[in-house]
Amino acid sequence: MRPLNLLRAPLLLASAALMAGCSELVVLNPAGDVAAQQGRLVVIATVLMLLIIVPVIFLTLLFAWRYRQNSKHSDEEYAPDWHHSTKLELVIWSAPLVIIIALGALTWITTHKLDPYRPLDRIAAGQPIPEGVKPLEVQVVSLDWKWLFFYPEQGIATVNEVAAPVDRPILFKLTSSHTMNAFYIPDLAGMIYTMPGMQTELNAVINKPGEYKGMSSHYSGAGFSGMNFKFKGLSNEDFDKWIAQARTEGQPLTRDAYRELAKPSERNPVARFASVEQGLYNRVLNLCVEDGQPCMHEVMAKDAMRNRAHHTERALNTAAAQSICTPETLIE
């Protein structure tokens, strides 16, 4: 066997370990406050569980060594009929129970505190949101296989690039064109799904300027591996320049341009659009980008009105039938 083949497996394992280590470092030391709180939760939960795991592993190895064959301790206190110890039972059950209660309380509190739909109440530890600061709204559409970002307040759109001012809350509203996907920026916040005809939300904030990696974290087809994008944390001045650059260099994003963009493609370069057709995101959300296609919210509203009219008619017919069949009517 060649020496290179002998080294192939260890090299692959080492590479995988290095890549995993880099990913963990991002999760445990992110640039955004929400992701930092999630990273601390991972650390605390891991330490609590290790309080049981480490002693069990240590005692298992200690007992195996102490009472091995031909050991001087192997015949000590031999008790073949032993079956119960109240003190031992208390230790065995009370310690895991306390840890489970602590984990449950911690999970319950942080699940509500870090709910992606919950508006932020701070931009960092000890730094509440300044009065009058409005979250930056970014509308996200996952396409095959690229990401489209709308800025409704600024009137622009971008492909595979998104930016936000440092220390300003961000409200992401997310949907998908065709395929269910998962939006994830490790430095910013946790993963959240995108689904056709539905809208999810994610509140987050970036605290350090820089360029960070965003990705599709769930497999969604042939172009999944290249479905990445750039997230830029910028100062207010640099963010204004970034917006101005999009308005200067970009083309209008109309419905026709969107239909062309929505066609499956892989590893798309960054693109910017200087303007966006009015109501385009809502059309994408309600699956009515095509001409003559009814919007989902309009269809649902009509169905609701028909159901309401149907129930009203049934109630009136029932009331009429009951008035006809009263005892007084039968006596007459």
RODO-2510 file (C-alpha; in nm, 4 decimals, decimal comma):
residues 332
     n   res          X          Y          Z
     1     m     0,0000     0,0000     0,0000
     2     r     0,1321     0,3446    -0,0878
     3     p     0,2326     0,5795     0,1965
     4     l    -0,0052     0,8449     0,0589
     5     n    -0,3016     0,6090     0,0963
     6     l    -0,1992     0,5344     0,4542
     7     l    -0,2020     0,9059     0,5365
     8     r    -0,5250     0,9880     0,3534
     9     a    -0,7652     0,8944     0,6344
    10     p    -0,5764     1,0808     0,9120
    11     l    -0,5468     1,3889     0,6909
    12     l    -0,9194     1,3867     0,6146
    13     l    -1,0025     1,3521     0,9837
    14     a    -0,7662     1,6367     1,0717
    15     s    -0,9197     1,8598     0,8032
    16     a    -1,2710     1,7839     0,9253
    17     a    -1,1684     1,8635     1,2828
    18     l    -1,0165     2,1960     1,1770
    19     m    -1,3267     2,2964     0,9800
    20     a    -1,5529     2,1972     1,2675
    21     g    -1,3365     2,3982     1,5044
    22     c    -1,3644     2,7105     1,2875
    23     s    -1,7440     2,6748     1,2753
    24     e    -1,7656     2,6317     1,6528
    25     l    -1,5496     2,9405     1,7085
    26     v    -1,7969     3,1487     1,5080
    27     v    -2,0936     3,0146     1,7048
    28     l    -1,9233     3,0686     2,0418
    29     n    -1,7690     3,4073     1,9559
    30     p    -2,0083     3,5818     1,7137
    31     a    -2,0329     3,9480     1,6244
    32     g    -2,4043     3,9890     1,7057
    33     d    -2,5731     4,0078     2,0457
    34     v    -2,8479     3,7531     1,9705
    35     a    -2,5974     3,4951     1,8445
    36     a    -2,3758     3,5671     2,1474
    37     q    -2,6635     3,4894     2,3850
    38     q    -2,7329     3,1675     2,1951
    39     g    -2,3635     3,0745     2,2152
    40     r    -2,3616     3,1280     2,5928
    41     l    -2,6676     2,9076     2,6214
    42     v    -2,4821     2,6280     2,4398
    43     v    -2,1847     2,6618     2,6764
    44     i    -2,3984     2,6661     2,9931
    45     a    -2,6072     2,3670     2,8822
    46     t    -2,2928     2,1712     2,7906
    47     v    -2,1280     2,2431     3,1273
    48     l    -2,4423     2,1384     3,3169
    49     m    -2,4550     1,8078     3,1295
    50     l    -2,0831     1,7483     3,1812
    51     l    -2,1432     1,7658     3,5571
    52     i    -2,2957     1,4197     3,5195
    53     i    -2,1028     1,2840     3,2243
    54     v    -1,7501     1,3514     3,3569
    55     p    -1,7959     1,1877     3,7010
    56     v    -1,9656     0,8836     3,5435
    57     i    -1,6801     0,8342     3,2963
    58     f    -1,4203     0,8862     3,5722
    59     l    -1,5857     0,6396     3,8099
    60     t    -1,6290     0,3828     3,5323
    61     l    -1,2563     0,3922     3,4550
    62     l    -1,1680     0,3967     3,8261
    63     f    -1,3805     0,0906     3,9056
    64     a    -1,2494    -0,0965     3,6019
    65     w    -0,8911    -0,0298     3,7145
    66     r    -0,9411    -0,0792     4,0892
    67     y    -1,1293    -0,4082     4,0610
    68     r    -0,9489    -0,5595     3,7652
    69     q    -0,8449    -0,9248     3,7763
    70     n    -0,5518    -0,9998     4,0145
    71     s    -0,5842    -0,6546     4,1738
    72     k    -0,5282    -0,6395     4,5500
    73     h    -0,8704    -0,4668     4,5768
    74     s    -1,0612    -0,7249     4,3725
    75     d    -1,1681    -0,9262     4,6811
    76     e    -1,2307    -0,6340     4,9166
    77     e    -1,5712    -0,6189     5,0841
    78     y    -1,7200    -0,8879     4,8646
    79     a    -2,1000    -0,8737     4,9141
    80     p    -2,2871    -1,0939     4,6650
    81     d    -2,6258    -1,0313     4,8321
    82     w    -2,6030    -0,6503     4,8345
    83     h    -2,8955    -0,4867     4,6565
    84     h    -2,9727    -0,1416     4,7994
    85     s    -2,8183     0,1753     4,9447
    86     t    -3,0387     0,4725     5,0313
    87     k    -2,7465     0,7153     5,0259
    88     l    -2,6324     0,5889     4,6862
    89     e    -2,9870     0,6109     4,5471
    90     l    -3,0165     0,9707     4,6673
    91     v    -2,6934     1,0671     4,4939
    92     i    -2,7801     0,8798     4,1735
    93     w    -3,1250     1,0393     4,1367
    94     s    -3,0948     1,3806     4,3028
    95     a    -2,7972     1,5107     4,1019
    96     p    -2,9508     1,4413     3,7554
    97     l    -3,2860     1,5727     3,8763
    98     v    -3,1346     1,9052     3,9853
    99     i    -2,9505     1,9381     3,6540
   100     i    -3,2661     1,8588     3,4532
   101     i    -3,4619     2,1209     3,6492
   102     a    -3,1868     2,3774     3,5868
   103     l    -3,1742     2,2934     3,2145
   104     g    -3,5531     2,3090     3,1881
   105     a    -3,5744     2,6491     3,3566
   106     l    -3,2868     2,7863     3,1482
   107     t    -3,4408     2,6563     2,8259
   108     w    -3,7858     2,7943     2,9092
   109     i    -3,6502     3,1413     2,9867
   110     t    -3,4190     3,1677     2,6854
   111     t    -3,6773     3,0195     2,4463
   112     h    -3,9023     3,3172     2,5178
   113     k    -3,6228     3,5715     2,5453
   114     l    -3,4583     3,4688     2,2165
   115     d    -3,7799     3,4106     2,0224
   116     p    -3,6932     3,5241     1,6664
   117     y    -4,0313     3,7003     1,6371
   118     r    -3,9753     3,9014     1,9553
   119     p    -3,8537     4,2601     1,8976
   120     l    -3,5155     4,3323     2,0536
   121     d    -3,4971     4,5173     2,3850
   122     r    -3,1217     4,5785     2,3680
   123     i    -2,8377     4,6036     2,1172
   124     a    -2,5773     4,4495     2,3508
   125     a    -2,5328     4,3581     2,7159
   126     g    -2,6057     4,6676     2,9215
   127     q    -2,6976     4,8732     2,6116
   128     p    -3,0713     4,9276     2,5606
   129     i    -3,1987     5,0381     2,2222
   130     p    -3,1702     5,4179     2,1952
   131     e    -3,5022     5,5987     2,1976
   132     g    -3,6417     5,6675     1,8533
   133     v    -3,4299     5,4081     1,6718
   134     k    -3,6420     5,2154     1,4219
   135     p    -3,5433     4,8616     1,3145
   136     l    -3,4095     4,8266     0,9618
   137     e    -3,6565     4,6098     0,7691
   138     v    -3,5098     4,3636     0,5204
   139     q    -3,7385     4,1373     0,3156
   140     v    -3,5735     3,8105     0,2144
   141     v    -3,6682     3,5686    -0,0638
   142     s    -3,4884     3,2369    -0,1083
   143     l    -3,4659     3,1487    -0,4773
   144     d    -3,3121     2,8514    -0,6605
   145     w    -3,0198     2,8904    -0,5687
   146     k    -2,9592     3,2443    -0,4512
   147     w    -3,0881     3,4991    -0,2032
   148     l    -3,2847     3,8129    -0,2907
   149     f    -3,3040     4,1010    -0,0409
   150     f    -3,5551     4,3879    -0,0541
   151     y    -3,5051     4,7148     0,1346
   152     p    -3,8560     4,8646     0,1390
   153     e    -3,7527     5,1832     0,3213
   154     q    -3,4621     5,2511     0,0824
   155     g    -3,6396     5,1213    -0,2303
   156     i    -3,3563     4,8958    -0,3514
   157     a    -3,2902     4,5216    -0,3775
   158     t    -2,9785     4,3050    -0,3901
   159     v    -2,8820     3,9485    -0,4754
   160     n    -2,6419     3,7509    -0,2543
   161     e    -2,5416     4,0577    -0,0544
   162     v    -2,7071     4,2224     0,2449
   163     a    -2,5849     4,5048     0,4668
   164     a    -2,6953     4,6720     0,7877
   165     p    -2,5653     4,9480     1,0155
   166     v    -2,3787     4,8392     1,3286
   167     d    -2,5822     4,8544     1,6531
   168     r    -2,9132     4,9053     1,4726
   169     p    -3,1872     4,6426     1,5177
   170     i    -3,2732     4,4472     1,2035
   171     l    -3,6128     4,2950     1,1256
   172     f    -3,5918     4,0234     0,8621
   173     k    -3,9163     3,9133     0,6940
   174     l    -3,8567     3,5934     0,5007
   175     t    -4,0343     3,3852     0,2402
   176     s    -3,9434     3,1535    -0,0476
   177     s    -4,0222     3,1384    -0,4173
   178     h    -4,0583     2,7610    -0,4598
   179     t    -3,8521     2,5440    -0,2261
   180     m    -3,8444     2,5435     0,1531
   181     n    -3,5068     2,6680     0,2725
   182     a    -3,3171     2,7844     0,5824
   183     f    -3,1607     3,1279     0,6311
   184     y    -2,8527     3,1357     0,8555
   185     i    -2,5870     3,3939     0,9427
   186     p    -2,3816     3,2359     1,2256
   187     d    -2,2449     3,5715     1,3449
   188     l    -2,5896     3,7309     1,3605
   189     a    -2,8525     3,4914     1,4970
   190     g    -2,9905     3,1411     1,4733
   191     m    -3,1293     2,9665     1,1683
   192     i    -3,4847     3,0309     1,0491
   193     y    -3,6883     2,8669     0,7739
   194     t    -3,8273     3,0220     0,4568
   195     m    -4,1414     2,8689     0,3031
   196     p    -4,3467     2,9476    -0,0094
   197     g    -4,6665     3,1355     0,0655
   198     m    -4,5646     3,1957     0,4277
   199     q    -4,3656     3,4632     0,6080
   200     t    -4,1303     3,4090     0,8996
   201     e    -3,9507     3,6782     1,0977
   202     l    -3,6110     3,7184     1,2607
   203     n    -3,4966     4,0036     1,4858
   204     a    -3,1216     4,0516     1,5239
   205     v    -2,8395     4,3056     1,5517
   206     i    -2,4743     4,3197     1,4426
   207     n    -2,2309     4,4802     1,6886
   208     k    -1,9010     4,4742     1,5001
   209     p    -1,8226     4,6078     1,1529
   210     g    -1,7036     4,3508     0,9029
   211     e    -1,8055     4,1056     0,6335
   212     y    -1,9691     3,7825     0,7482
   213     k    -2,0843     3,4654     0,5799
   214     g    -2,4498     3,3827     0,5249
   215     m    -2,5737     3,0534     0,3912
   216     s    -2,8525     2,8131     0,3182
   217     s    -2,8207     2,5658     0,6049
   218     h    -3,0554     2,2964     0,4684
   219     y    -3,0208     2,1003     0,1467
   220     s    -3,2467     2,2411    -0,1238
   221     g    -3,1294     2,0890    -0,4512
   222     a    -2,8427     2,0794    -0,6964
   223     g    -2,7155     2,4328    -0,6348
   224     f    -2,7309     2,4166    -0,2550
   225     s    -2,3529     2,4140    -0,2009
   226     g    -2,3129     2,7529    -0,3709
   227     m    -2,6148     2,9200    -0,2098
   228     n    -2,4103     3,1560     0,0074
   229     f    -2,4209     3,5320     0,0489
   230     k    -2,2301     3,8165     0,2152
   231     f    -2,3579     4,0032     0,5192
   232     k    -2,1883     4,3392     0,5806
   233     g    -2,1893     4,5246     0,9101
   234     l    -2,1307     4,8915     0,8255
   235     s    -2,1211     5,2280     0,9955
   236     n    -2,4158     5,4570     0,9256
   237     e    -2,2080     5,6546     0,6777
   238     d    -2,0837     5,3453     0,4942
   239     f    -2,4368     5,2037     0,4864
   240     d    -2,5643     5,5225     0,3223
   241     k    -2,2828     5,4941     0,0660
   242     w    -2,3749     5,1298     0,0017
   243     i    -2,7375     5,2300    -0,0615
   244     a    -2,6297     5,5140    -0,2901
   245     q    -2,4055     5,2762    -0,4864
   246     a    -2,6983     5,0398    -0,5442
   247     r    -2,9158     5,3275    -0,6646
   248     t    -2,6430     5,4443    -0,9013
   249     e    -2,5223     5,1132    -1,0468
   250     g    -2,8332     4,8969    -1,0340
   251     q    -3,1180     4,8323    -1,2758
   252     p    -3,4914     4,8397    -1,1952
   253     l    -3,6335     4,5169    -1,0498
   254     t    -3,9657     4,4668    -1,2252
   255     r    -4,1891     4,1630    -1,2303
   256     d    -4,0356     4,0537    -1,5598
   257     a    -3,6847     4,0950    -1,4167
   258     y    -3,7869     3,8971    -1,1083
   259     r    -3,9302     3,6112    -1,3161
   260     e    -3,6005     3,5924    -1,5017
   261     l    -3,4057     3,6052    -1,1745
   262     a    -3,6205     3,3327    -1,0200
   263     k    -3,5136     3,0770    -1,2793
   264     p    -3,2777     2,8145    -1,1279
   265     s    -2,9120     2,9174    -1,1448
   266     e    -2,5998     2,8419    -0,9413
   267     r    -2,3298     3,0564    -0,7786
   268     n    -2,4790     3,3872    -0,8842
   269     p    -2,2579     3,6956    -0,8491
   270     v    -2,3650     3,9885    -0,6343
   271     a    -2,6243     4,2058    -0,8108
   272     r    -2,7934     4,5321    -0,7099
   273     f    -3,1215     4,6877    -0,8216
   274     a    -3,1733     5,0629    -0,8079
   275     s    -3,5518     5,0412    -0,7690
   276     v    -3,8197     4,7808    -0,7042
   277     e    -4,1647     4,7556    -0,8575
   278     q    -4,4307     4,8547    -0,6071
   279     g    -4,5689     4,5566    -0,4129
   280     l    -4,3311     4,3005    -0,5667
   281     y    -4,2371     4,1345    -0,2363
   282     n    -4,6040     4,0970    -0,1424
   283     r    -4,6692     3,9366    -0,4803
   284     v    -4,3834     3,6917    -0,4205
   285     l    -4,5179     3,6167    -0,0737
   286     n    -4,8709     3,5614    -0,2047
   287     l    -4,7585     3,3570    -0,5071
   288     c    -4,9028     3,5903    -0,7702
   289     v    -4,6056     3,7238    -0,9640
   290     e    -4,7354     3,5791    -1,2906
   291     d    -4,9820     3,7930    -1,4855
   292     g    -5,3445     3,6996    -1,4204
   293     q    -5,2539     3,4759    -1,1252
   294     p    -5,4792     3,5398    -0,8216
   295     c    -5,2966     3,6356    -0,5037
   296     m    -5,3179     3,3892    -0,2202
   297     h    -5,4372     3,6418     0,0385
   298     e    -5,7209     3,7494    -0,1921
   299     v    -5,8250     3,3863    -0,2505
   300     m    -5,8169     3,3209     0,1241
   301     a    -6,0231     3,6344     0,1921
   302     k    -6,2871     3,5249    -0,0620
   303     d    -6,2952     3,1755     0,0875
   304     a    -6,3400     3,3242     0,4340
   305     m    -6,6299     3,5428     0,3110
   306     r    -6,7936     3,2424     0,1433
   307     n    -6,7582     3,0366     0,4601
   308     r    -6,8986     3,3202     0,6697
   309     a    -7,1952     3,3598     0,4342
   310     h    -7,2510     2,9830     0,4379
   311     h    -7,2521     2,9684     0,8184
   312     t    -7,4811     3,2719     0,8366
   313     e    -7,7254     3,1097     0,5929
   314     r    -7,7236     2,7857     0,7926
   315     a    -7,7861     2,9770     1,1159
   316     l    -8,0796     3,1646     0,9597
   317     n    -8,2286     2,8437     0,8197
   318     t    -8,1926     2,6729     1,1577
   319     a    -8,3558     2,9641     1,3354
   320     a    -8,6390     2,9664     1,0814
   321     a    -8,6928     2,5925     1,1232
   322     q    -8,7009     2,6247     1,5016
   323     s    -8,9565     2,9074     1,4842
   324     i    -9,1822     2,6919     1,2652
   325     c    -9,1662     2,3903     1,4963
   326     t    -9,2336     2,5600     1,8316
   327     p    -9,5064     2,4079     2,0590
   328     e    -9,7228     2,7184     2,0142
   329     t    -9,7139     2,6756     1,6349
   330     l    -9,8046     2,3077     1,6599
   331     i   -10,1041     2,3843     1,8889
   332     e   -10,2347     2,6450     1,6483
***
